[in-house]
């Protein structure tokens, strides 16, 4: 375990403070405190020690991080900017902090990020991936906030097509070769350009719905920060490059081509970012990303395509997977499609500020014809509203967004559709929802949108 100067004794004392209240017979009352301490030390030593080596002018290091372990009576607050560690009593924190993997909350006049300090731990995995999660999400919340967004709604277009996934997989394979095989990197880069062009030909809409710029760069920042954590802020570029070969971003061959566009961006954009760092350090690519140009676009400039043939075995695997995935996706979005097909459908808009648990979608799916975006949930999502109102979206529920219009509500962020029989007005302005996928009691007003759709605008 590596600590910054003077940080080891500080964390040891903190661990004793958190554990001293428990009798000897209850030593397991506070599990994984060592892992939580390790994450705190990593945040300070890396984000506090060499933020500009991760990303020029990295701003996320100014965001304090709360490491949440619900078994502890106090939670650890890390300030990487001030290089301090303090604790917050559980009673000072909102309950949803102990239910979600991460999010932001206001605390003493500022925003802080809270992260589950045991994120990723399981019976077989003894080390959490909380450090990477904190860096990744902080980058979204702070550094990317001011970026120009030149893209459509992130997601995979329906109906699913195999050809873009094949091109994307071959593109990624060649990008990995560019990084790992210097001898043949020029040829691999030319082939990557060939498959980049083939990808855009296969589905032109994907060029503006890819997550390469946002998720790709966030994964890159997470990767570089983790490498400095592994080696220290004194690691050389050559050392970092070699270490990057074994990171998840360099080993995503089972994800790219198989998961869908919204997931592929992590790996393709992340890999392009690594190549730009280690092969083209003279390019000011980070500044270009902030203007809306994703790293893959920067990398492909002025590259002459080299014709290539798809790996037939890979192509066959992807085609079979896409056929199976299409059946799954049709089932995912079926509840929303069925409800929208009814003449008396009722749409519900919920304020985003009321969300209280982690957002875990099965994917993002954009209808090629209907202008509808579907977001099916892999885990329940809870909303806490005023006046005792509440709402829970269960696993399998589907949220929707419309390309042609927005809800006629003053405050909204989450939208879903129900059949009219699934909503009961129990009192003036009060509605009971009890379906297979949505359950709750909400306060709201009924309004019509520009398409004459009936909405319940839920009050926060």
KATA-V155765 format. One record per helix or strand of 2 or more residues. SS is the DSSP state (H for helix, E for strand). FROM is the first residue (numbers start at 0). TO is the last residue. If there is no record, write none. Layout:
# KATA-V155765
ss=[SS;SS]
from=[FROM;FROM]
to=[TO;TO]
This chain:
# KATA-V155765
ss=[H;H;H;H;H;E;E;E;H;H;E;E;H;H;E;H;H;H;H;H;H;H;H;H;H;E;H;E;E;E;E;E;E;H;E;E;E;E]
from=[6;23;32;50;59;64;73;83;89;94;101;109;129;142;155;161;181;205;211;236;247;260;284;294;311;345;351;364;371;380;389;397;413;419;422;429;437;453]
to=[18;28;46;53;61;67;78;88;91;97;106;115;140;145;157;179;201;208;230;243;249;278;289;299;339;349;353;366;376;383;392;401;417;421;426;433;447;457]
